[in-house]
Amino acid sequence: MTSDYGRRSQHPAAKHGKGRTPRTAEPDKPGFQARAAAVKIMSAVIGQKTPLDGMLDDHHGNPAFSVLSLQDRALVRAILNSGLRHLTWIDAIFNSYLDKPLPEGASHLRHILSVAATQILFLDVPDHSAVDIAVEQARRDPRSSRFANLVNALLRRLGREKHDVLEGVSKAVSPLPAWYEKRLVATYGKETTAAIAEAYLKLAPIDLTVKSDPQHWADTLGGTVLPTGTVRLDKFDGAVTELTGFADGVWWVQDAAAAIPARLLGDIKGKRVADLCAAPGGKTAQLIVQGANVTAVEQSASRIKRMKSNFDRLGLTAEIVNARLEEYEPAEPFDAVLLDAPCSSTGTIRRHPDVLWTKGVDDIETLARVQYNLLVSAFALVRPGGTIVFSNCSLDRLEGEEVVEKFLRANPNAERAPIAKQDWPGLEEAITELGEIRTTPATLGGMDGFFAAVIRRKQ
Ligand SMILES: C[S@@+](CC[C@H](N)C(=O)[O-])C[C@H]1O[C@@H](n2cnc3c(N)ncnc32)[C@H](O)[C@@H]1O
């Protein structure tokens, strides 16, 4: 490998300022466009830190993705969901194959290799097809064309050795990126971090919150009821919109951990409750079903639109206020407030394997400050004697335990209302010594990482 990758272009198309134009007018091999979209999206996630979800939207996603057939879109989704989850392994394998690592500037080449390796190692795609297309992709890209033979050699070797190599790398290398593994070990220790890493490799099940009678819906849909009341569909692999009860609005998709914070407010029947940072409304829906008069505050108009359409399906109503929480001035304070603050979302890595590649320490630190300020604003909306639940789906102490600790130190009129283990049978392992909830992707056979604390405003 030479080290001037990316600086020198010997590709004829580059001379005409059309660096990405195919070298020849050959027709694309079947499946080429799908792999090209996968490489483009992988590059946007890793290089530009663009979240995956938006790019994989059927209608408004990345243009290279939206134009694909249904079948090709499914393939691209599978490649990215699996590839991002296993990226540290894939990088480690190629590093072990090369005398020296791919040069820093060889990002496009790296993504071509990762996309092909994902298919060879984890997907039901014939190896030769993954290899041929990757070689063709390298040939057509002026920055990678001179590495086409190397791509061919690396991927063919991977195909031959895949079983042994996968066994070896899975024992030696964590699937978590190093920066994040270090943070987790510092907080949770090696054992829990290893369990989180294992959970990261698995696809998350579908969890549903039902309006009532979870056992009936678990029986109807072939699921189980978790101790927290969530209905879990472990084996379901299809469109949830086709499931019984969806059109009738009797349940909504919500991770088991995400369903905990709203329940921490206890008996809220007939009370005035504000759900701050509310969209897309999963927790608002719970509060309404629990019998509260709910005001949902949300700054994003587009997310409010989505929340309203969710409530239409569920036949639920709430007062919805499009405002920044910091500027919201209700006529009178609330009996209870739920603040599900924006966060780094590192607890959701099973469902969003891109998070650990798009977020970093700076984001966590910035979001921790945002959360603290939101908590200050939210607390001002609670009446004396009232309660506030602060929650988010980060695994990071800085965005959870430490926000609450700092807030309680600065606010003598606030006190922690400890959550009692006996009130949450089955979830005892997630209740901390201070009486806060801390779940991880390894809790209760797998749920999102969540933090929640109950704070009371003194009389
Ligand atoms: C983690 S999501 C909330 C999820 C929601 N609680 C649920 O269960 O469906 C955070 C939400 O907070 C909103 N948000 C962020 N900053 C805000 C602010 N300053 N005021 C109001 N809403 C805000 C975001 O637009 C986003 O919809």
The ligand as a Gaussian input file, in Angstrom:
#p B3LYP/6-31G(d) Opt

LIG

0 1
 C      -35.751000      12.014000      23.637000
 S      -36.872000      12.841000      22.624000
 C      -38.348000      12.663000      23.537000
 C      -39.052000      11.361000      23.359000
 C      -40.446000      11.392000      23.939000
 N      -40.439000      11.790000      25.324000
 C      -41.158000      10.068000      23.812000
 O      -41.202000       9.297000      24.747000
 O      -41.707000       9.792000      22.743000
 C      -36.481000      14.514000      22.946000
 C      -37.435000      15.527000      22.347000
 O      -37.146000      16.787000      22.946000
 C      -37.358000      17.812000      22.011000
 N      -36.643000      18.986000      22.534000
 C      -35.313000      19.179000      22.580000
 N      -35.022000      20.346000      23.173000
 C      -36.205000      20.915000      23.541000
 C      -36.563000      22.130000      24.182000
 N      -35.636000      22.987000      24.580000
 N      -37.874000      22.381000      24.400000
 C      -38.832000      21.498000      23.965000
 N      -38.546000      20.345000      23.324000
 C      -37.250000      20.044000      23.112000
 C      -36.805000      17.207000      20.736000
 O      -37.321000      17.875000      19.597000
 C      -37.274000      15.760000      20.850000
 O      -38.527000      15.610000      20.239000

